[in-house]
Amino acid sequence: MLKGSIMTNLSIEALARRLGTGIWEDTSYFKTIPHFADCEVAIRVSGHSMYPRYCNGDIVVCKRIHNHNYVPFGEPHLVVMEDCYLLKFIHPHPTDKAMYLLRSANEKFEPMEVKRADLLEVYLVRGKFELT
């Protein structure tokens, strides 16, 4: 997360460019592949919370979900909040309809509770490119 910065209403592109480190990928090439034609974001995975499904350095290609009321649960998503973005599985909260549970593929990481309203943007992961 960013320390000492306040960012509101940033697109994933603006957030990714703000965070730096080459994480934002140009999607023009990926859009030539039929499965990814409707995708808007390609981003490099950083960290190990989604291992073994997604490895550090993989590139995930994602389609934006415009209506957050229809998020397919149990699927991998790129979620954008005010000061960070996360690659997680989204699940309904068991007791609070105003919340989501964000889960990692790696069981060493605890689920996170987040308010639905805190998600600025949500992208469904449509596929990945592995780097060898």
Buried (B, 14 or more C-beta within 10 A) or exposed (E): EEEEEEBEEBBBBEBBEEBEEEBBBEBEEBBEEEEBEEBBBBBBBBBBBBBEBBBEEBBBBBBBBEEBEEBEEEEBBBBBBBBEBBBBBBBBBEEEEEBBBBBBBBEEBEBBEBEBEEBBBBBBBBBBEEEE
